[in-house]
Amino acid sequence: MPILLPQPARWPMADGQTLAYHRSPGSTPGVIFLGGFTSDMTGTKATTLEHWCRERGRAFVRFDYSGHGASSGQFKEGTIGQWAREALAVLDQLTEGPQILVGSSMGGWLMLLTALARPERIAGLLGLACAADFTEYLLWEQLDEGLREQLRRERMISLPCPYGDPYLITLKLIEEAKSQQLLNRVELPIHCPVRLIHGMADADVPWRTSLQVVEKLTSPDVRLILVKDGEHTLSRDQDLSLLTRTLGEMLEGR
């Protein structure tokens, strides 16, 4: 007999999109997982955290942005601002009390935007390969003039992806993201504990991006954890152990 996985619940958004999510009840501070660009909530980090939180009676939520996974919408219609608003809606509508946000790659950018919007709800931030502002230095600045012109003309291009289907990059994504950029700000007025884990062998997002975030944060309780042989996904057993150990220490206030 095949194993029947539980179907996600769905939350209707004001803009007509429906977000798919899994929520586990428990004590607070709760934990919300924010996935990466084109990723979904069925990944190893999300499910590992869910299991870890359930074992400890800790509230937990994982969800898919619009255009991702089981949620409605088309990926090519999405923007950083829209996905950030969806993360904020999950915080506001699906959780109660203080929360620790765990953001992977693009999710690290979104967790920072969420913390800036709802500082009173955030007990801590835990970033994995934080990709703040990646649309600028990993997408736009890496395109040659021919691809830039094609993007301006056709408003969408396809780029190879090492993890699966090609990336569909829209001009709308690049242009809208400029209003969400963080690394060009003088400081990031986030005052909660922050832990950023980044692999030094990350071929997708340079580990110095996390260092730039550390330099901008106003919180005195910030640590950058570098994994010398860690790659972008940080999904090996030792990476997952570091993730849950770090989260446990944050919840214990250490």
Secondary structure as UniProt FT lines:
FT   STRAND          9..12
FT   TURN            14..15
FT   STRAND          18..24
FT   STRAND          27..34
FT   TURN            37..38
FT   TURN            41..42
FT   HELIX           44..55
FT   TURN            56..57
FT   STRAND          58..63
FT   TURN            66..67
FT   TURN            69..70
FT   HELIX           75..77
FT   HELIX           80..94
FT   STRAND          99..104
FT   HELIX           106..117
FT   HELIX           119..121
FT   STRAND          122..128
FT   TURN            132..133
FT   HELIX           135..139
FT   HELIX           140..142
FT   HELIX           145..154
FT   STRAND          156..159
FT   TURN            162..163
FT   STRAND          167..170
FT   HELIX           171..177
FT   HELIX           178..180
FT   TURN            183..184
FT   STRAND          194..199
FT   TURN            200..201
FT   HELIX           207..216
FT   STRAND          222..227
FT   TURN            228..229
FT   HELIX           237..251
FT   TURN            252..253
//
